[in-house]
Amino acid sequence: MAKMSKSAIVGYMAEKCEMPRKAALEFMDTMAELALKEVKKSGEFVVLGLGKLVKVNRKERMGRNPATGVAIKIPAKTVVKFRIAKATKEAVL
């Protein structure tokens, strides 16, 4: 089964919520913008019914160069992860 495109998602949301496609697209874009702003500011953003985006600090670690096999030091960095809500996980699995 193919994944839904942005256009398909916006079309579905517009139809389901009985609103114009333009309004549904604006809502989706605004929510994505808000999520990025909140994760950057406070470190997390909850997507109701799905889970939450969380900013996580990764420690420095040792790794290997896959081409040569030489051990290399991977520096510490900040990454964003999505943690699935328990109810969502149970519903899907």
C-alpha positions in Angstrom: 0.0 0.0 0.0 1.4 3.4 -1.0 1.8 6.1 1.6 -0.4 9.2 1.5 0.9 12.3 -0.2 0.6 15.7 1.4 -2.1 16.5 -1.2 -4.0 13.4 -0.3 -3.8 14.1 3.4 -5.0 17.7 2.9 -7.9 16.5 0.7 -9.0 13.9 3.3 -8.9 16.4 6.1 -10.8 19.0 4.1 -13.5 16.5 3.3 -13.7 15.0 6.8 -13.9 18.4 8.5 -16.1 20.0 5.8 -13.7 22.9 5.1 -12.0 24.2 1.9 -8.7 22.5 0.9 -6.9 25.8 1.3 -8.0 26.1 5.0 -7.0 22.5 5.6 -3.6 23.1 4.0 -3.1 26.3 6.1 -4.0 24.4 9.3 -1.5 21.6 8.5 1.3 24.1 7.7 0.6 26.1 10.8 0.6 23.0 13.0 4.0 21.9 11.6 5.4 25.5 12.1 4.1 25.5 15.7 5.6 22.0 16.4 9.0 23.1 15.2 8.9 26.4 17.2 7.8 24.6 20.4 10.4 21.8 20.1 13.1 24.4 19.6 11.9 26.5 22.5 10.8 24.0 25.2 12.2 20.7 24.0 8.9 18.9 23.2 5.6 19.2 21.4 2.6 16.9 22.0 0.6 15.8 18.9 -2.7 14.8 20.6 -3.7 11.2 19.9 -0.3 10.3 18.3 2.7 11.0 20.5 5.2 13.8 21.0 8.2 15.3 19.3 11.1 15.5 21.8 14.5 17.1 21.6 17.2 14.8 22.9 20.9 15.4 23.6 23.1 12.5 22.3 26.3 11.8 24.1 29.7 11.5 22.3 30.4 8.0 21.3 32.8 5.7 19.4 31.8 4.4 16.0 33.4 2.8 13.0 34.0 4.0 9.5 32.1 1.4 7.4 34.5 1.7 4.5 37.8 1.3 6.3 36.7 -0.2 9.7 38.8 2.4 11.5 37.3 3.5 14.9 36.2 7.2 14.9 34.8 9.5 17.6 31.3 10.7 16.9 30.7 14.1 18.5 27.7 14.8 20.8 24.7 16.4 19.1 21.1 17.3 19.6 18.5 15.3 17.7 14.7 15.3 17.4 12.8 12.1 18.0 9.1 11.2 17.9 7.8 9.1 20.8 4.6 7.2 20.0 1.8 7.4 22.5 1.0 4.1 24.3 -2.7 4.2 23.0 -1.5 4.7 19.4 1.0 1.9 19.7 -1.7 -0.5 21.0 -4.2 0.5 18.3 -1.7 0.0 15.5 0.0 -3.2 16.8 
